[in-house]
Amino acid sequence: MRNKVSSILAAAVMIAATIAPTMAFSQTRSQLDQEAKRRQQKKNEWRNITIGSGALAIIGLVSKNGTLALAGTAGALYSAYRYEQDRKSQSKTDRARAAYYSRSSIVANGVRYNRKTVWKNGKKYYTFVRSRNG
């Protein structure tokens, strides 16, 4: 019984390890764009909280209020930690987005789309347009 359970568990882990990379590439470009924007917003929030908490710590030090200084320092350190975590996460999202646009074509719902370069306001962008062949 124990061998059967462990073999089923091992098979499930192997299937999950095989499917997970495929599922990561199946994200649409709008989902990747939204995720990148959300990460940037969260990162900015943590940065602003870090600045505010640091200012609170300085006020506590200047006014010789140990509780205020401690709370401000703790808040600044935690916020800085979360900022760094979001920065790393944003890098992963940006890499996934770059991998998506590095392809010369994609197939979505059985339809082939080719990558096209678009210039707007002097900036280079990529988009996918439906292929004429299929």
Secondary structure, 3 states (H helix, E strand, C coil): CHHHHHHHHHHHHHHHHHHHHHHHHCCCHHHHHHHHHHHHHHHHHHHHHHHHHHHHHHHHHHCCCHHHHHHHHHHHHHHHHHHHHHHHHHHHHHHHHHHHHCCCEEEECCEEEEEEEEEECCEEEEEEEECCCC
